Amino acid sequence: MPVNMQVKGHVPKTYWLEHAWLGTHVEPGVVLEVAQDGRIAALRTGPGYETPPPGAEVLRGLTLPGLANAHSHAFHRALRGTVQVGSGTFWTWRDFMYKVAQNLTPDSYFALARAVYAEMALAGITNVGEFHYVHHAPGGVPYADPNAMGEALIEAAAEAGIRITLLDTAYLSAGFGEAPNLHQLRFSDSTAEAWAERVSALKPREHALIGAAIHSVRAVPAGQLATVADWAAERRAPLHVHLSEQTAENDACLAAHGRTPTQLLADHGVLGPRTTGVHNTHLTDADIALLGATTTGTCMCPTTERDLADGIGPAVRLQRAGSPLSLGSDSHAVIDLLEEARAMELNERLSSRTRGHWTANALLTAATADGHAALGLPDAGRLEAGALADFTTIALDSVRTAGPLPRLGAETAVFAASAADVRHTVVGGRHVVRDGAHTLVADVPSALATTIAALRG
């Protein structure tokens, strides 16, 4: 699958970055040149670049590579702040989510996703992995265009100015041996073969890649897992899967197949370097070893995992075993990849009662380069010549970030800053967010409020 994606509207341009995170350290005074193709043509540092050269656009603060949101369900944004009353579990929360899903149409999903993706751009996110499973009309009837919902998401990302990897999701059953329930009929293509036929009609474009997803081992019968995995392998496309998010899923899988979800996926050829397990929360030692040995990635979503009371996944052990880490905002309880990075470390501190499991550089790598790689864009997430010219700048003079030395910018970004500190977001060399305002969506809060109100009826 091609990874030479570009966003329309490129012009050669020169930026001067007051401070830039270059993967291992923060460099002061960096000149970044953008080529006609929307990639970084050159990065210049050292003596002579302490001040902006003539004609360069000045970005004050700390510039990072664009952040990658590796796991998103855009319509879950409509649940923010509305499902916090009373007690419950993931499963009771799911009932509320189904009600929102029932009200989606291609038009309303486009409007909502456009606003959500604009919110992501305001948070410094330049690429989103959309784990997409609301495919059909209520009752499971296909739209005239069977991919109308997916196309709405792709167009929404374009209008919000960010890249998207549409992870079109196979979701065929309610559980092991169970037919889809009434709400899930919208999600199901009946068989993996029918799913593959539908998703094959989706085409990548300048800002969009097409990937695949297995919703979970309970939602795709074991005998059909290989069909989805083969589809992704033939196209060298990313493949994602919700994995062991809940202990109930593990128990049901053991009862049905006599093995863990991780082992079941391995037995059907799902694991591997282009595959990412999302959550990977409740794993055995053997599961961790298997994911690491196959270099299957792990996407942690700490703000959602804590919001839904899922538990704390073994991220440190997974990474040590060989599983690359990425980050996602999942249900969008908040949209803030800096908070996701911080939460992953702080969760480990609570669990282990020790500090310092990852450096700030390692956490930013999960939020940038490794996140983009999990979405099929290994040429993004780095400030270096040849990489996509996608980057974001955070303020170093806000009430949250003022004080630390600029050379400690990585630590400031992860452990002090928030999405509110993002001042600029550039995709393909083009400003999508300038001085904290979205350049394409005039009033993002109003767009969110209007679309969510309409969705709730």
Buried (B, 14 or more C-beta within 10 A) or exposed (E): BEBEBBBEEBEEBBBBBBBBBBBEEBBBBBBBBBBEBBBBBEBBBEEEBEEBEEEBBEBBBBBBBBBBBBBBBBBBBBBBEEBEEEEBEBEEBEEBBBEBBEBBBBEBBBBBBBBBBBBBBBBBBBBBBBBBBBBBBBEBEBBEEBBBBBBBBBBBBBBBBBBBBBBBBBBBBBBBEEEBEEBBBBBBBEBBEBBBEBBBEBEBBEBBBBBBBBBBBBBBBBEBBBBBBBBBBEBEBBBBBBBBBBEBBBEBBBEBBEBBBBBBBBBBBBBBEBBBBBBBBBBBEEBBBBBBEBBBBBBBBBBBBBBBEBBBBBBBBBBEBBBBBBBBBBBBBBBBBBBBBBBBBBBBEEBEEEEEBBBBBBBBBBBBBBBBBBBBBBBBBBBBBEBBBBBBBBBBEBEBBEEBEEEBBBBBBBBBBBBBBBBBBBBBBBBBBBEEEBBBBEEBEEBBEBBBEBBEE
